[in-house]
């Protein structure tokens, strides 16, 4: 028996509520791959239904959803998240050029630094210094 997958764009109000959750908002848009813009992204969230929880991280399943979003909504990049046991797809568009090929990255806030500090035994200031050093090497 095949399961039907449905994808629904969430309203701005629903999206704002979800994006207030720190665990969801930590992975966020940081740059447009087309024009290089680093601010001013419009987020769109979608809820996916019909995918069993154990299959949500499956590459084939995610690729089917990405293909649908590309075909139906011209969305190039999509990031999969779980919010209150719901499958959520996070997308963004550039307010400068309109591209949906937006790179996401993790925001290292004080909560994450505190967790990393506890797990590594390093001070938060040392971790921040090391992360900044790695970031400069990558750029």
C-alpha positions in Angstrom: 0.0 0.0 0.0 1.5 3.3 -1.1 1.3 6.4 1.1 0.4 9.7 -0.4 2.8 12.6 0.5 1.3 16.0 0.8 3.1 19.3 1.1 1.5 22.5 2.3 3.0 25.9 2.6 2.5 27.2 6.1 1.0 30.7 6.7 3.3 33.5 7.8 1.8 33.3 11.3 2.4 29.5 11.5 6.0 30.0 10.2 6.7 32.8 12.7 5.6 30.6 15.6 7.9 27.7 14.4 10.8 30.0 13.7 10.7 31.3 17.3 11.8 27.9 18.5 15.6 28.0 19.1 16.2 24.5 17.9 14.5 25.3 14.6 16.0 28.8 14.1 19.6 27.8 14.8 20.0 26.6 11.2 19.3 29.7 9.2 19.9 31.4 5.8 23.3 33.1 5.7 24.1 33.8 2.0 22.7 33.8 -1.5 24.7 31.7 -3.9 23.7 33.9 -6.8 24.4 37.5 -5.6 26.3 37.0 -2.4 23.8 38.8 -0.2 24.1 37.9 3.5 20.9 39.6 4.9 17.3 40.1 3.9 16.0 36.6 3.3 12.3 35.7 3.1 11.6 32.4 4.8 8.9 29.9 3.7 8.1 26.8 5.6 6.2 23.8 4.4 4.7 20.9 6.3 5.0 17.5 4.8 2.5 14.8 5.7 2.4 11.1 4.8 6.1 10.4 5.4 6.7 8.0 8.3 9.0 9.4 11.0 11.6 6.7 10.3 11.8 7.7 6.6 12.0 11.5 7.0 15.8 11.5 6.9 16.0 9.1 3.9 17.8 10.8 1.0 15.4 9.3 -1.6 12.4 10.6 0.3 13.9 14.1 0.7 14.9 14.2 -3.0 11.3 13.4 -4.0 10.2 16.3 -1.9 12.9 18.6 -3.2 12.0 17.7 -6.8 8.3 18.6 -6.1 9.3 21.9 -4.5 11.6 22.7 -7.5 8.9 21.8 -10.0 5.9 23.4 -8.2 7.4 26.4 -6.4 10.8 27.0 -8.1 12.6 26.3 -4.8 16.3 25.4 -5.3 17.4 24.6 -1.7 15.3 23.0 1.0 16.3 22.0 4.6 14.4 19.4 6.5 13.5 19.8 10.2 11.3 18.3 12.8 9.0 20.5 14.9 6.7 18.9 17.5 6.9 15.6 15.6 5.9 17.3 12.3 8.1 17.2 9.2 8.9 20.8 8.2 10.8 22.0 5.2 12.6 25.3 5.6 13.3 27.4 2.4 14.4 31.0 1.8 14.6 33.5 -1.0 16.9 36.4 -1.5 15.2 39.8 -1.2 18.0 41.3 -3.4 17.8 39.0 -6.5 14.9 36.6 -5.8 17.1 33.4 -5.9 16.0 30.4 -3.7 19.6 29.0 -3.8 20.3 30.1 -0.3 23.1 28.6 1.9 22.2 27.9 5.5 24.5 27.6 8.5 24.2 27.0 12.2 24.1 30.1 14.4 26.5 29.6 17.3 24.6 31.2 20.2 25.4 31.1 23.9 23.3 27.9 24.4 25.3 26.0 21.7 28.6 27.3 23.0 27.7 26.2 26.5 26.7 22.7 25.3 30.0 22.4 23.3 32.0 23.7 26.3 30.5 21.0 28.6 31.0 18.2 26.0 34.6 19.2 25.1 35.9 20.5 28.4 37.1 23.7 26.7 36.1 27.2 27.8 33.5 29.0 25.8 36.0 31.8 24.9 38.5 29.2 23.6 35.8 27.4 21.6 34.7 30.7 20.1 38.3 31.6 19.2 38.8 28.2 17.5 35.5 28.4 15.6 36.4 31.9 14.3 39.8 30.6 13.2 38.2 27.7 11.3 35.7 30.1 9.8 38.4 32.4 8.5 40.3 29.4 6.9 37.1 28.2 5.1 36.3 31.6 3.7 
